[in-house]
Amino acid sequence: MKKKAVYTFAKWQVQQGQLQSVLSLLPELIEKSTSEEGNLFYKIHQSLADPNILVLYEGYSDENALETHKSSAHFQQVVIKQIVPLLEKREVEIANEIFSEE
Amino acid sequence: MKKKAVYTFAKWQVQQGQLQSVLSLLPELIEKSTSEEGNLFYKIHQSLADPNILVLYEGYSDENALETHKSSAHFQQVVIKQIVPLLEKREVEIANEIFSEE
């Protein structure tokens, strides 16, 4: 796989009444994701217009590192098994940065 | 307005055949946006799955700085007047970062 950083944008629409449950799961997810060797950063944002919309922005050293993240126990356990069932909608975009100084 | 950094996520679906036109307008937009006093960064990404999807991720020192950006000549001239007519779809989310060390 190419040795080029990849970035993921995940937009989560949390189901009404489930925000606190999702927020309570995030510290563990951040800690374990940022301790992965290929993780560059793991940022979570909350929409000003709708607090039930969360936007995650993550960086990985290359596509291999992203695959490692997606097959990790914490991604499978926390995101797929616990968070996704509490979401109304989930959009994920995987991208390269363009026009960057790197 | 609150003195707290705000971040914008803009997802652009570029019309078929208009990508080069949009890409050609971005260097000027990046240069002028990053020279605004309240701009923290201005990052552009291109989807791996669909090169016609661009994701912009921008940071501003506070909501005032974001308003200044949106009323700037370059935002109005380049984004609103020239780029938006070349887009099929445009989604914008304005958010605060949560769980950050700041």
N, CA and C atoms of all chains as a GROMACS GRO file, in nm:
protein
  612
    1MET      N    1   0.083  -0.120   0.000
    1MET     CA    2   0.000   0.000   0.000
    1MET      C    3   0.087   0.126   0.000
    2LYS      N    4   0.036   0.236  -0.060
    2LYS     CA    5   0.112   0.361  -0.069
    2LYS      C    6   0.146   0.411   0.072
    3LYS      N    7   0.271   0.468   0.088
    3LYS     CA    8   0.310   0.527   0.217
    3LYS      C    9   0.272   0.674   0.212
    4LYS      N   10   0.143   0.704   0.223
    4LYS     CA   11   0.095   0.842   0.215
    4LYS      C   12  -0.014   0.854   0.320
    5ALA      N   13  -0.011   0.961   0.398
    5ALA     CA   14  -0.108   0.979   0.507
    5ALA      C   15  -0.250   0.979   0.451
    6VAL      N   16  -0.340   0.916   0.524
    6VAL     CA   17  -0.481   0.921   0.487
    6VAL      C   18  -0.560   0.976   0.605
    7TYR      N   19  -0.670   1.039   0.574
    7TYR     CA   20  -0.751   1.106   0.676
    7TYR      C   21  -0.894   1.058   0.665
    8THR      N   22  -0.958   1.038   0.777
    8THR     CA   23  -1.099   0.998   0.770
    8THR      C   24  -1.185   1.106   0.835
    9PHE      N   25  -1.298   1.128   0.772
    9PHE     CA   26  -1.401   1.218   0.825
    9PHE      C   27  -1.524   1.131   0.849
   10ALA      N   28  -1.570   1.126   0.973
   10ALA     CA   29  -1.692   1.048   1.001
   10ALA      C   30  -1.793   1.143   1.061
   11LYS      N   31  -1.908   1.151   1.001
   11LYS     CA   32  -2.016   1.236   1.053
   11LYS      C   33  -2.123   1.145   1.111
   12TRP      N   34  -2.142   1.157   1.243
   12TRP     CA   35  -2.239   1.074   1.313
   12TRP      C   36  -2.362   1.156   1.352
   13GLN      N   37  -2.479   1.110   1.314
   13GLN     CA   38  -2.605   1.168   1.365
   13GLN      C   39  -2.650   1.073   1.476
   14VAL      N   40  -2.639   1.118   1.600
   14VAL     CA   41  -2.674   1.031   1.714
   14VAL      C   42  -2.826   1.031   1.733
   15GLN      N   43  -2.881   0.915   1.764
   15GLN     CA   44  -3.025   0.906   1.789
   15GLN      C   45  -3.064   0.995   1.907
   16GLN      N   46  -3.184   1.050   1.902
   16GLN     CA   47  -3.239   1.134   2.010
   16GLN      C   48  -3.226   1.060   2.144
   17GLY      N   49  -3.170   1.127   2.245
   17GLY     CA   50  -3.162   1.067   2.378
   17GLY      C   51  -3.043   0.976   2.400
   18GLN      N   52  -2.959   0.954   2.295
   18GLN     CA   53  -2.845   0.861   2.310
   18GLN      C   54  -2.711   0.934   2.317
   19LEU      N   55  -2.713   1.069   2.315
   19LEU     CA   56  -2.587   1.143   2.308
   19LEU      C   57  -2.495   1.112   2.427
   20GLN      N   58  -2.550   1.115   2.548
   20GLN     CA   59  -2.464   1.091   2.666
   20GLN      C   60  -2.400   0.952   2.660
   21SER      N   61  -2.477   0.853   2.616
   21SER     CA   62  -2.421   0.717   2.605
   21SER      C   63  -2.304   0.716   2.507
   22VAL      N   64  -2.321   0.783   2.392
   22VAL     CA   65  -2.212   0.785   2.293
   22VAL      C   66  -2.091   0.862   2.349
   23LEU      N   67  -2.118   0.979   2.408
   23LEU     CA   68  -2.007   1.061   2.461
   23LEU      C   69  -1.928   0.984   2.567
   24SER      N   70  -1.999   0.901   2.645
   24SER     CA   71  -1.931   0.829   2.754
   24SER      C   72  -1.835   0.722   2.701
   25LEU      N   73  -1.857   0.681   2.575
   25LEU     CA   74  -1.772   0.576   2.515
   25LEU      C   75  -1.647   0.634   2.448
   26LEU      N   76  -1.646   0.766   2.427
   26LEU     CA   77  -1.541   0.825   2.343
   26LEU      C   78  -1.403   0.835   2.410
   27PRO      N   79  -1.393   0.868   2.540
   27PRO     CA   80  -1.259   0.878   2.599
   27PRO      C   81  -1.176   0.750   2.580
   28GLU      N   82  -1.240   0.633   2.600
   28GLU     CA   83  -1.168   0.506   2.582
   28GLU      C   84  -1.125   0.491   2.435
   29LEU      N   85  -1.216   0.529   2.345
   29LEU     CA   86  -1.187   0.516   2.201
   29LEU      C   87  -1.071   0.606   2.161
   30ILE      N   88  -1.071   0.729   2.214
   30ILE     CA   89  -0.963   0.824   2.183
   30ILE      C   90  -0.830   0.770   2.235
   31GLU      N   91  -0.832   0.724   2.360
   31GLU     CA   92  -0.707   0.678   2.423
   31GLU      C   93  -0.647   0.560   2.346
   32LYS      N   94  -0.732   0.463   2.313
   32LYS     CA   95  -0.681   0.342   2.245
   32LYS      C   96  -0.645   0.372   2.099
   33SER      N   97  -0.721   0.458   2.033
   33SER     CA   98  -0.692   0.490   1.892
   33SER      C   99  -0.562   0.570   1.882
   34THR      N  100  -0.543   0.666   1.971
   34THR     CA  101  -0.422   0.749   1.962
   34THR      C  102  -0.297   0.672   2.007
   35SER      N  103  -0.317   0.556   2.070
   35SER     CA  104  -0.197   0.479   2.107
   35SER      C  105  -0.158   0.380   1.997
   36GLU      N  106  -0.238   0.376   1.890
   36GLU     CA  107  -0.198   0.292   1.776
   36GLU      C  108  -0.076   0.352   1.710
   37GLU      N  109   0.014   0.266   1.664
   37GLU     CA  110   0.140   0.316   1.608
   37GLU      C  111   0.118   0.411   1.491
   38GLY      N  112   0.023   0.377   1.403
   38GLY     CA  113   0.005   0.455   1.281
   38GLY      C  114  -0.092   0.571   1.292
   39ASN      N  115  -0.142   0.596   1.416
   39ASN     CA  116  -0.238   0.708   1.430
   39ASN      C  117  -0.164   0.841   1.440
   40LEU      N  118  -0.207   0.940   1.363
   40LEU     CA  119  -0.146   1.075   1.366
   40LEU      C  120  -0.222   1.163   1.465
   41PHE      N  121  -0.354   1.152   1.462
   41PHE     CA  122  -0.437   1.228   1.557
   41PHE      C  123  -0.579   1.172   1.550
   42TYR      N  124  -0.659   1.208   1.650
   42TYR     CA  125  -0.798   1.160   1.658
   42TYR      C  126  -0.879   1.272   1.723
   43LYS      N  127  -0.951   1.349   1.640
   43LYS     CA  128  -1.021   1.469   1.688
   43LYS      C  129  -1.172   1.450   1.676
   44ILE      N  130  -1.243   1.492   1.778
   44ILE     CA  131  -1.389   1.480   1.777
   44ILE      C  132  -1.450   1.619   1.792
   45HIS      N  133  -1.550   1.648   1.710
   45HIS     CA  134  -1.615   1.779   1.713
   45HIS      C  135  -1.765   1.760   1.732
   46GLN      N  136  -1.829   1.861   1.791
   46GLN     CA  137  -1.974   1.859   1.810
   46GLN      C  138  -2.034   1.979   1.740
   47SER      N  139  -2.133   1.955   1.655
   47SER     CA  140  -2.194   2.060   1.576
   47SER      C  141  -2.254   2.167   1.666
   48LEU      N  142  -2.238   2.295   1.625
   48LEU     CA  143  -2.300   2.404   1.699
   48LEU      C  144  -2.451   2.406   1.673
   49ALA      N  145  -2.490   2.365   1.550
   49ALA     CA  146  -2.632   2.372   1.513
   49ALA      C  147  -2.712   2.258   1.577
   50ASP      N  148  -2.652   2.141   1.587
   50ASP     CA  149  -2.722   2.023   1.640
   50ASP      C  150  -2.625   1.940   1.724
   51PRO      N  151  -2.634   1.945   1.857
   51PRO     CA  152  -2.539   1.873   1.942
   51PRO      C  153  -2.540   1.721   1.921
   52ASN      N  154  -2.642   1.671   1.851
   52ASN     CA  155  -2.646   1.527   1.822
   52ASN      C  156  -2.564   1.490   1.698
   53ILE      N  157  -2.502   1.592   1.636
   53ILE     CA  158  -2.413   1.565   1.523
   53ILE      C  159  -2.269   1.574   1.573
   54LEU      N  160  -2.195   1.465   1.559
   54LEU     CA  161  -2.054   1.461   1.594
   54LEU      C  162  -1.974   1.440   1.465
   55VAL      N  163  -1.861   1.507   1.454
   55VAL     CA  164  -1.775   1.490   1.336
   55VAL      C  165  -1.637   1.448   1.387
   56LEU      N  166  -1.596   1.331   1.344
   56LEU     CA  167  -1.463   1.280   1.381
   56LEU      C  168  -1.367   1.304   1.266
   57TYR      N  169  -1.248   1.349   1.302
   57TYR     CA  170  -1.145   1.373   1.199
   57TYR      C  171  -1.020   1.304   1.249
   58GLU      N  172  -0.976   1.204   1.173
   58GLU     CA  173  -0.864   1.121   1.218
   58GLU      C  174  -0.755   1.116   1.110
   59GLY      N  175  -0.630   1.106   1.152
   59GLY     CA  176  -0.519   1.095   1.056
   59GLY      C  177  -0.440   0.968   1.082
   60TYR      N  178  -0.399   0.901   0.971
   60TYR     CA  179  -0.321   0.777   0.980
   60TYR      C  180  -0.200   0.785   0.889
   61SER      N  181  -0.092   0.725   0.928
   61SER     CA  182   0.034   0.740   0.853
   61SER      C  183   0.021   0.688   0.709
   62ASP      N  184  -0.062   0.586   0.691
   62ASP     CA  185  -0.090   0.536   0.555
   62ASP      C  186  -0.214   0.446   0.559
   63GLU      N  187  -0.250   0.391   0.444
   63GLU     CA  188  -0.373   0.311   0.437
   63GLU      C  189  -0.362   0.186   0.524
   64ASN      N  190  -0.239   0.131   0.535
   64ASN     CA  191  -0.218   0.015   0.623
   64ASN      C  192  -0.259   0.047   0.766
   65ALA      N  193  -0.215   0.163   0.813
   65ALA     CA  194  -0.244   0.203   0.952
   65ALA      C  195  -0.394   0.220   0.971
   66LEU      N  196  -0.462   0.271   0.870
   66LEU     CA  197  -0.608   0.285   0.880
   66LEU      C  198  -0.674   0.148   0.887
   67GLU      N  199  -0.625   0.054   0.806
   67GLU     CA  200  -0.682  -0.081   0.811
   67GLU      C  201  -0.658  -0.144   0.950
   68THR      N  202  -0.539  -0.121   1.004
   68THR     CA  203  -0.507  -0.173   1.138
   68THR      C  204  -0.607  -0.116   1.240
   69HIS      N  205  -0.636   0.015   1.225
   69HIS     CA  206  -0.732   0.078   1.317
   69HIS      C  207  -0.870   0.011   1.306
   70LYS      N  208  -0.914  -0.008   1.182
   70LYS     CA  209  -1.050  -0.061   1.160
   70LYS      C  210  -1.063  -0.206   1.205
   71SER      N  211  -0.951  -0.279   1.210
   71SER     CA  212  -0.961  -0.419   1.255
   71SER      C  213  -0.922  -0.433   1.403
   72SER      N  214  -0.899  -0.320   1.469
   72SER     CA  215  -0.858  -0.327   1.611
   72SER      C  216  -0.976  -0.369   1.699
   73ALA      N  217  -0.944  -0.426   1.814
   73ALA     CA  218  -1.049  -0.472   1.907
   73ALA      C  219  -1.134  -0.353   1.954
   74HIS      N  220  -1.067  -0.239   1.982
   74HIS     CA  221  -1.145  -0.126   2.034
   74HIS      C  222  -1.238  -0.068   1.927
   75PHE      N  223  -1.192  -0.066   1.799
   75PHE     CA  224  -1.283  -0.014   1.695
   75PHE      C  225  -1.404  -0.107   1.682
   76GLN      N  226  -1.377  -0.236   1.678
   76GLN     CA  227  -1.486  -0.333   1.663
   76GLN      C  228  -1.579  -0.331   1.785
   77GLN      N  229  -1.518  -0.330   1.905
   77GLN     CA  230  -1.599  -0.336   2.028
   77GLN      C  231  -1.673  -0.206   2.055
   78VAL      N  232  -1.601  -0.093   2.047
   78VAL     CA  233  -1.661   0.035   2.087
   78VAL      C  234  -1.742   0.098   1.973
   79VAL      N  235  -1.682   0.110   1.855
   79VAL     CA  236  -1.753   0.179   1.746
   79VAL      C  237  -1.862   0.090   1.688
   80ILE      N  238  -1.821  -0.027   1.636
   80ILE     CA  239  -1.916  -0.110   1.562
   80ILE      C  240  -2.023  -0.169   1.655
   81LYS      N  241  -1.982  -0.225   1.766
   81LYS     CA  242  -2.080  -0.296   1.851
   81LYS      C  243  -2.159  -0.204   1.943
   82GLN      N  244  -2.096  -0.096   1.993
   82GLN     CA  245  -2.168  -0.014   2.092
   82GLN      C  246  -2.219   0.118   2.037
   83ILE      N  247  -2.137   0.188   1.954
   83ILE     CA  248  -2.178   0.323   1.911
   83ILE      C  249  -2.271   0.318   1.790
   84VAL      N  250  -2.235   0.241   1.690
   84VAL     CA  251  -2.314   0.241   1.565
   84VAL      C  252  -2.463   0.211   1.590
   85PRO      N  253  -2.498   0.117   1.680
   85PRO     CA  254  -2.641   0.093   1.707
   85PRO      C  255  -2.713   0.215   1.766
   86LEU      N  256  -2.637   0.314   1.818
   86LEU     CA  257  -2.698   0.434   1.878
   86LEU      C  258  -2.703   0.549   1.778
   87LEU      N  259  -2.663   0.524   1.653
   87LEU     CA  260  -2.659   0.630   1.552
   87LEU      C  261  -2.778   0.617   1.457
   88GLU      N  262  -2.830   0.735   1.418
   88GLU     CA  263  -2.936   0.739   1.318
   88GLU      C  264  -2.873   0.735   1.178
   89LYS      N  265  -2.755   0.799   1.167
   89LYS     CA  266  -2.690   0.808   1.036
   89LYS      C  267  -2.539   0.817   1.057
   90ARG      N  268  -2.464   0.758   0.964
   90ARG     CA  269  -2.318   0.758   0.977
   90ARG      C  270  -2.257   0.770   0.837
   91GLU      N  271  -2.186   0.880   0.812
   91GLU     CA  272  -2.121   0.900   0.682
   91GLU      C  273  -1.970   0.902   0.706
   92VAL      N  274  -1.897   0.826   0.626
   92VAL     CA  275  -1.751   0.821   0.641
   92VAL      C  276  -1.685   0.853   0.506
   93GLU      N  277  -1.589   0.943   0.509
   93GLU     CA  278  -1.513   0.977   0.388
   93GLU      C  279  -1.366   0.954   0.421
   94ILE      N  280  -1.297   0.880   0.336
   94ILE     CA  281  -1.153   0.860   0.353
   94ILE      C  282  -1.083   0.938   0.242
   95ALA      N  283  -0.984   1.018   0.280
   95ALA     CA  284  -0.931   1.114   0.183
   95ALA      C  285  -0.781   1.138   0.200
   96ASN      N  286  -0.721   1.190   0.095
   96ASN     CA  287  -0.584   1.241   0.103
   96ASN      C  288  -0.593   1.392   0.114
   97GLU      N  289  -0.491   1.451   0.175
   97GLU     CA  290  -0.487   1.597   0.177
   97GLU      C  291  -0.425   1.646   0.047
   98ILE      N  292  -0.481   1.754  -0.008
   98ILE     CA  293  -0.424   1.812  -0.131
   98ILE      C  294  -0.385   1.956  -0.100
   99PHE      N  295  -0.294   2.008  -0.175
   99PHE     CA  296  -0.242   2.144  -0.153
   99PHE      C  297  -0.173   2.159  -0.018
  100SER      N  298  -0.129   2.047   0.041
  100SER     CA  299  -0.062   2.062   0.172
  100SER      C  300   0.087   2.084   0.149
  101GLU      N  301   0.156   2.144   0.254
  101GLU     CA  302   0.300   2.172   0.239
  101GLU      C  303   0.382   2.043   0.243
  102GLU      N  304   0.319   1.928   0.300
  102GLU     CA  305   0.399   1.805   0.322
  102GLU      C  306   0.466   1.761   0.194
  103MET      N  307  -1.928   3.765   2.119
  103MET     CA  308  -1.923   3.623   2.082
  103MET      C  309  -1.819   3.551   2.167
  104LYS      N  310  -1.841   3.420   2.191
  104LYS     CA  311  -1.750   3.341   2.275
  104LYS      C  312  -1.611   3.338   2.212
  105LYS      N  313  -1.504   3.343   2.301
  105LYS     CA  314  -1.366   3.333   2.249
  105LYS      C  315  -1.328   3.186   2.254
  106LYS      N  316  -1.381   3.106   2.166
  106LYS     CA  317  -1.353   2.963   2.164
  106LYS      C  318  -1.337   2.923   2.018
  107ALA      N  319  -1.233   2.847   1.988
  107ALA     CA  320  -1.206   2.809   1.849
  107ALA      C  321  -1.326   2.736   1.790
  108VAL      N  322  -1.354   2.766   1.664
  108VAL     CA  323  -1.460   2.693   1.592
  108VAL      C  324  -1.398   2.633   1.466
  109TYR      N  325  -1.457   2.524   1.424
  109TYR     CA  326  -1.402   2.449   1.311
  109TYR      C  327  -1.513   2.426   1.209
  110THR      N  328  -1.481   2.437   1.083
  110THR     CA  329  -1.583   2.410   0.983
  110THR      C  330  -1.541   2.288   0.898
  111PHE      N  331  -1.640   2.208   0.867
  111PHE     CA  332  -1.624   2.094   0.777
  111PHE      C  333  -1.716   2.121   0.659
  112ALA      N  334  -1.658   2.130   0.540
  112ALA     CA  335  -1.742   2.152   0.422
  112ALA      C  336  -1.718   2.035   0.327
  113LYS      N  337  -1.823   1.967   0.290
  113LYS     CA  338  -1.812   1.854   0.197
  113LYS      C  339  -1.872   1.898   0.064
  114TRP      N  340  -1.787   1.907  -0.039
  114TRP     CA  341  -1.831   1.951  -0.171
  114TRP      C  342  -1.838   1.832  -0.267
  115GLN      N  343  -1.952   1.813  -0.330
  115GLN     CA  344  -1.963   1.717  -0.441
  115GLN      C  345  -1.954   1.801  -0.568
  116VAL      N  346  -1.842   1.793  -0.639
  116VAL     CA  347  -1.820   1.874  -0.758
  116VAL      C  348  -1.894   1.812  -0.876
  117GLN      N  349  -1.955   1.897  -0.961
  117GLN     CA  350  -2.025   1.847  -1.079
  117GLN      C  351  -1.925   1.774  -1.171
  118GLN      N  352  -1.976   1.670  -1.240
  118GLN     CA  353  -1.895   1.595  -1.336
  118GLN      C  354  -1.827   1.691  -1.435
  119GLY      N  355  -1.696   1.677  -1.454
  119GLY     CA  356  -1.625   1.759  -1.554
  119GLY      C  357  -1.582   1.895  -1.502
  120GLN      N  358  -1.614   1.931  -1.376
  120GLN     CA  359  -1.578   2.065  -1.324
  120GLN      C  360  -1.466   2.060  -1.221
  121LEU      N  361  -1.409   1.941  -1.196
  121LEU     CA  362  -1.310   1.930  -1.089
  121LEU      C  363  -1.188   2.018  -1.116
  122GLN      N  364  -1.134   2.015  -1.236
  122GLN     CA  365  -1.014   2.096  -1.264
  122GLN      C  366  -1.042   2.245  -1.242
  123SER      N  367  -1.160   2.289  -1.283
  123SER     CA  368  -1.195   2.431  -1.262
  123SER      C  369  -1.195   2.465  -1.114
  124VAL      N  370  -1.257   2.377  -1.033
  124VAL     CA  371  -1.261   2.403  -0.888
  124VAL      C  372  -1.120   2.399  -0.830
  125LEU      N  373  -1.044   2.296  -0.865
  125LEU     CA  374  -0.908   2.283  -0.810
  125LEU      C  375  -0.823   2.405  -0.846
  126SER      N  376  -0.844   2.462  -0.963
  126SER     CA  377  -0.761   2.576  -1.006
  126SER      C  378  -0.789   2.701  -0.922
  127LEU      N  379  -0.908   2.704  -0.859
  127LEU     CA  380  -0.945   2.822  -0.779
  127LEU      C  381  -0.896   2.812  -0.634
  128LEU      N  382  -0.852   2.693  -0.593
  128LEU     CA  383  -0.824   2.670  -0.451
  128LEU      C  384  -0.695   2.734  -0.400
  129PRO      N  385  -0.584   2.736  -0.476
  129PRO     CA  386  -0.461   2.798  -0.423
  129PRO      C  387  -0.484   2.942  -0.377
  130GLU      N  388  -0.556   3.020  -0.458
  130GLU     CA  389  -0.583   3.160  -0.420
  130GLU      C  390  -0.666   3.164  -0.291
  131LEU      N  391  -0.764   3.075  -0.285
  131LEU     CA  392  -0.853   3.071  -0.168
  131LEU      C  393  -0.774   3.034  -0.041
  132ILE      N  394  -0.685   2.937  -0.054
  132ILE     CA  395  -0.603   2.894   0.060
  132ILE      C  396  -0.514   3.010   0.105
  133GLU      N  397  -0.447   3.073   0.009
  133GLU     CA  398  -0.352   3.180   0.042
  133GLU      C  399  -0.423   3.295   0.114
  134LYS      N  400  -0.537   3.337   0.060
  134LYS     CA  401  -0.608   3.452   0.120
  134LYS      C  402  -0.674   3.414   0.252
  135SER      N  403  -0.726   3.292   0.262
  135SER     CA  404  -0.793   3.250   0.386
  135SER      C  405  -0.692   3.234   0.499
  136THR      N  406  -0.577   3.175   0.468
  136THR     CA  407  -0.477   3.153   0.573
  136THR      C  408  -0.409   3.284   0.613
  137SER      N  409  -0.426   3.388   0.534
  137SER     CA  410  -0.365   3.515   0.576
  137SER      C  411  -0.461   3.598   0.661
  138GLU      N  412  -0.585   3.549   0.680
  138GLU     CA  413  -0.678   3.618   0.770
  138GLU      C  414  -0.627   3.605   0.914
  139GLU      N  415  -0.644   3.711   0.990
  139GLU     CA  416  -0.588   3.712   1.126
  139GLU      C  417  -0.642   3.596   1.210
  140GLY      N  418  -0.772   3.568   1.200
  140GLY     CA  419  -0.833   3.467   1.288
  140GLY      C  420  -0.830   3.324   1.235
  141ASN      N  421  -0.762   3.304   1.118
  141ASN     CA  422  -0.758   3.168   1.064
  141ASN      C  423  -0.652   3.083   1.134
  142LEU      N  424  -0.686   2.963   1.176
  142LEU     CA  425  -0.591   2.872   1.241
  142LEU      C  426  -0.527   2.780   1.137
  143PHE      N  427  -0.609   2.731   1.047
  143PHE     CA  428  -0.558   2.647   0.938
  143PHE      C  429  -0.669   2.633   0.833
  144TYR      N  430  -0.631   2.585   0.716
  144TYR     CA  431  -0.726   2.570   0.605
  144TYR      C  432  -0.679   2.448   0.526
  145LYS      N  433  -0.743   2.334   0.549
  145LYS     CA  434  -0.699   2.208   0.489
  145LYS      C  435  -0.801   2.155   0.390
  146ILE      N  436  -0.752   2.106   0.276
  146ILE     CA  437  -0.841   2.052   0.173
  146ILE      C  438  -0.806   1.906   0.147
  147HIS      N  439  -0.907   1.823   0.141
  147HIS     CA  440  -0.886   1.680   0.119
  147HIS      C  441  -0.968   1.635  -0.002
  148GLN      N  442  -0.919   1.528  -0.066
  148GLN     CA  443  -0.990   1.471  -0.181
  148GLN      C  444  -1.020   1.326  -0.151
  149SER      N  445  -1.148   1.288  -0.164
  149SER     CA  446  -1.192   1.153  -0.131
  149SER      C  447  -1.118   1.049  -0.216
  150LEU      N  448  -1.081   0.937  -0.150
  150LEU     CA  449  -1.018   0.828  -0.225
  150LEU      C  450  -1.122   0.756  -0.311
  151ALA      N  451  -1.246   0.750  -0.260
  151ALA     CA  452  -1.351   0.676  -0.331
  151ALA      C  453  -1.403   0.754  -0.452
  152ASP      N  454  -1.411   0.885  -0.440
  152ASP     CA  455  -1.467   0.968  -0.549
  152ASP      C  456  -1.389   1.100  -0.556
  153PRO      N  457  -1.301   1.115  -0.655
  153PRO     CA  458  -1.217   1.236  -0.662
  153PRO      C  459  -1.299   1.366  -0.678
  154ASN      N  460  -1.428   1.351  -0.709
  154ASN     CA  461  -1.513   1.471  -0.718
  154ASN      C  462  -1.567   1.515  -0.582
  155ILE      N  463  -1.531   1.442  -0.478
  155ILE     CA  464  -1.569   1.483  -0.342
  155ILE      C  465  -1.448   1.547  -0.275
  156LEU      N  466  -1.464   1.673  -0.236
  156LEU     CA  467  -1.360   1.745  -0.162
  156LEU      C  468  -1.412   1.773  -0.022
  157VAL      N  469  -1.325   1.761   0.076
  157VAL     CA  470  -1.364   1.790   0.215
  157VAL      C  471  -1.269   1.898   0.266
  158LEU      N  472  -1.325   2.011   0.303
  158LEU     CA  473  -1.246   2.120   0.359
  158LEU      C  474  -1.261   2.120   0.510
  159TYR      N  475  -1.149   2.138   0.577
  159TYR     CA  476  -1.150   2.141   0.724
  159TYR      C  477  -1.073   2.268   0.763
  160GLU      N  478  -1.144   2.360   0.827
  160GLU     CA  479  -1.084   2.490   0.857
  160GLU      C  480  -1.098   2.522   1.006
  161GLY      N  481  -1.002   2.592   1.061
  161GLY     CA  482  -1.009   2.632   1.202
  161GLY      C  483  -1.003   2.783   1.215
  162TYR      N  484  -1.084   2.839   1.310
  162TYR     CA  485  -1.088   2.985   1.332
  162TYR      C  486  -1.078   3.012   1.482
  163SER      N  487  -1.015   3.120   1.519
  163SER     CA  488  -0.989   3.148   1.661
  163SER      C  489  -1.119   3.162   1.741
  164ASP      N  490  -1.222   3.213   1.677
  164ASP     CA  491  -1.355   3.217   1.741
  164ASP      C  492  -1.464   3.242   1.637
  165GLU      N  493  -1.589   3.254   1.680
  165GLU     CA  494  -1.699   3.270   1.584
  165GLU      C  495  -1.687   3.402   1.507
  166ASN      N  496  -1.631   3.503   1.574
  166ASN     CA  497  -1.608   3.632   1.505
  166ASN      C  498  -1.518   3.614   1.382
  167ALA      N  499  -1.411   3.539   1.403
  167ALA     CA  500  -1.314   3.519   1.295
  167ALA      C  501  -1.379   3.442   1.180
  168LEU      N  502  -1.467   3.348   1.214
  168LEU     CA  503  -1.537   3.274   1.108
  168LEU      C  504  -1.631   3.367   1.030
  169GLU      N  505  -1.698   3.456   1.102
  169GLU     CA  506  -1.787   3.552   1.034
  169GLU      C  507  -1.705   3.643   0.942
  170THR      N  508  -1.587   3.684   0.991
  170THR     CA  509  -1.499   3.769   0.909
  170THR      C  510  -1.461   3.696   0.781
  171HIS      N  511  -1.431   3.566   0.796
  171HIS     CA  512  -1.396   3.485   0.678
  171HIS      C  513  -1.512   3.482   0.578
  172LYS      N  514  -1.632   3.456   0.631
  172LYS     CA  515  -1.747   3.438   0.541
  172LYS      C  516  -1.787   3.569   0.473
  173SER      N  517  -1.751   3.682   0.534
  173SER     CA  518  -1.786   3.810   0.467
  173SER      C  519  -1.668   3.867   0.389
  174SER      N  520  -1.559   3.793   0.380
  174SER     CA  521  -1.441   3.843   0.308
  174SER      C  522  -1.466   3.845   0.158
  175ALA      N  523  -1.393   3.932   0.087
  175ALA     CA  524  -1.408   3.944  -0.058
  175ALA      C  525  -1.373   3.810  -0.125
  176HIS      N  526  -1.265   3.745  -0.077
  176HIS     CA  527  -1.224   3.622  -0.146
  176HIS      C  528  -1.326   3.509  -0.125
  177PHE      N  529  -1.389   3.503  -0.003
  177PHE     CA  530  -1.490   3.398   0.017
  177PHE      C  531  -1.609   3.424  -0.077
  178GLN      N  532  -1.653   3.550  -0.080
  178GLN     CA  533  -1.768   3.584  -0.164
  178GLN      C  534  -1.736   3.566  -0.312
  179GLN      N  535  -1.619   3.613  -0.354
  179GLN     CA  536  -1.582   3.607  -0.497
  179GLN      C  537  -1.550   3.465  -0.541
  180VAL      N  538  -1.464   3.394  -0.464
  180VAL     CA  539  -1.414   3.263  -0.510
  180VAL      C  540  -1.512   3.151  -0.475
  181VAL      N  541  -1.555   3.145  -0.347
  181VAL     CA  542  -1.641   3.032  -0.308
  181VAL      C  543  -1.783   3.052  -0.360
  182ILE      N  544  -1.844   3.161  -0.317
  182ILE     CA  545  -1.986   3.180  -0.349
  182ILE      C  546  -2.010   3.202  -0.498
  183LYS      N  547  -1.934   3.292  -0.558
  183LYS     CA  548  -1.962   3.328  -0.698
  183LYS      C  549  -1.904   3.228  -0.799
  184GLN      N  550  -1.787   3.172  -0.772
  184GLN     CA  551  -1.723   3.086  -0.875
  184GLN      C  552  -1.732   2.937  -0.845
  185ILE      N  553  -1.712   2.895  -0.717
  185ILE     CA  554  -1.707   2.750  -0.689
  185ILE      C  555  -1.847   2.691  -0.670
  186VAL      N  556  -1.929   2.756  -0.589
  186VAL     CA  557  -2.061   2.698  -0.557
  186VAL      C  558  -2.142   2.664  -0.683
  187PRO      N  559  -2.141   2.748  -0.788
  187PRO     CA  560  -2.215   2.712  -0.911
  187PRO      C  561  -2.162   2.585  -0.978
  188LEU      N  562  -2.040   2.541  -0.943
  188LEU     CA  563  -1.981   2.421  -1.003
  188LEU      C  564  -2.002   2.298  -0.915
  189LEU      N  565  -2.078   2.314  -0.806
  189LEU     CA  566  -2.099   2.202  -0.713
  189LEU      C  567  -2.237   2.142  -0.732
  190GLU      N  568  -2.244   2.011  -0.717
  190GLU     CA  569  -2.372   1.942  -0.721
  190GLU      C  570  -2.435   1.947  -0.581
  191LYS      N  571  -2.347   1.938  -0.480
  191LYS     CA  572  -2.397   1.935  -0.342
  191LYS      C  573  -2.292   1.997  -0.251
  192ARG      N  574  -2.339   2.064  -0.144
  192ARG     CA  575  -2.246   2.128  -0.052
  192ARG      C  576  -2.303   2.117   0.089
  193GLU      N  577  -2.232   2.047   0.177
  193GLU     CA  578  -2.278   2.034   0.316
  193GLU      C  579  -2.173   2.102   0.405
  194VAL      N  580  -2.219   2.185   0.497
  194VAL     CA  581  -2.126   2.256   0.586
  194VAL      C  582  -2.166   2.231   0.732
  195GLU      N  583  -2.070   2.193   0.813
  195GLU     CA  584  -2.095   2.174   0.956
  195GLU      C  585  -1.998   2.265   1.032
  196ILE      N  586  -2.050   2.343   1.125
  196ILE     CA  587  -1.964   2.428   1.209
  196ILE      C  588  -1.965   2.368   1.349
  197ALA      N  589  -1.848   2.348   1.406
  197ALA     CA  590  -1.843   2.268   1.529
  197ALA      C  591  -1.734   2.317   1.626
  198ASN      N  592  -1.750   2.278   1.750
  198ASN     CA  593  -1.643   2.293   1.850
  198ASN      C  594  -1.574   2.158   1.865
  199GLU      N  595  -1.447   2.163   1.905
  199GLU     CA  596  -1.380   2.037   1.932
  199GLU      C  597  -1.414   1.994   2.076
  200ILE      N  598  -1.439   1.866   2.096
  200ILE     CA  599  -1.465   1.816   2.232
  200ILE      C  600  -1.358   1.712   2.264
  201PHE      N  601  -1.335   1.691   2.391
  201PHE     CA  602  -1.231   1.598   2.437
  201PHE      C  603  -1.091   1.641   2.393
  202SER      N  604  -1.073   1.771   2.362
  202SER     CA  605  -0.937   1.812   2.320
  202SER      C  606  -0.858   1.852   2.445
  203GLU      N  607  -0.722   1.850   2.430
  203GLU     CA  608  -0.638   1.884   2.547
  203GLU      C  609  -0.642   2.035   2.574
  204GLU      N  610  -0.689   2.118   2.470
  204GLU     CA  611  -0.682   2.266   2.487
  204GLU      C  612  -0.750   2.308   2.616
   0.00000   0.00000   0.00000
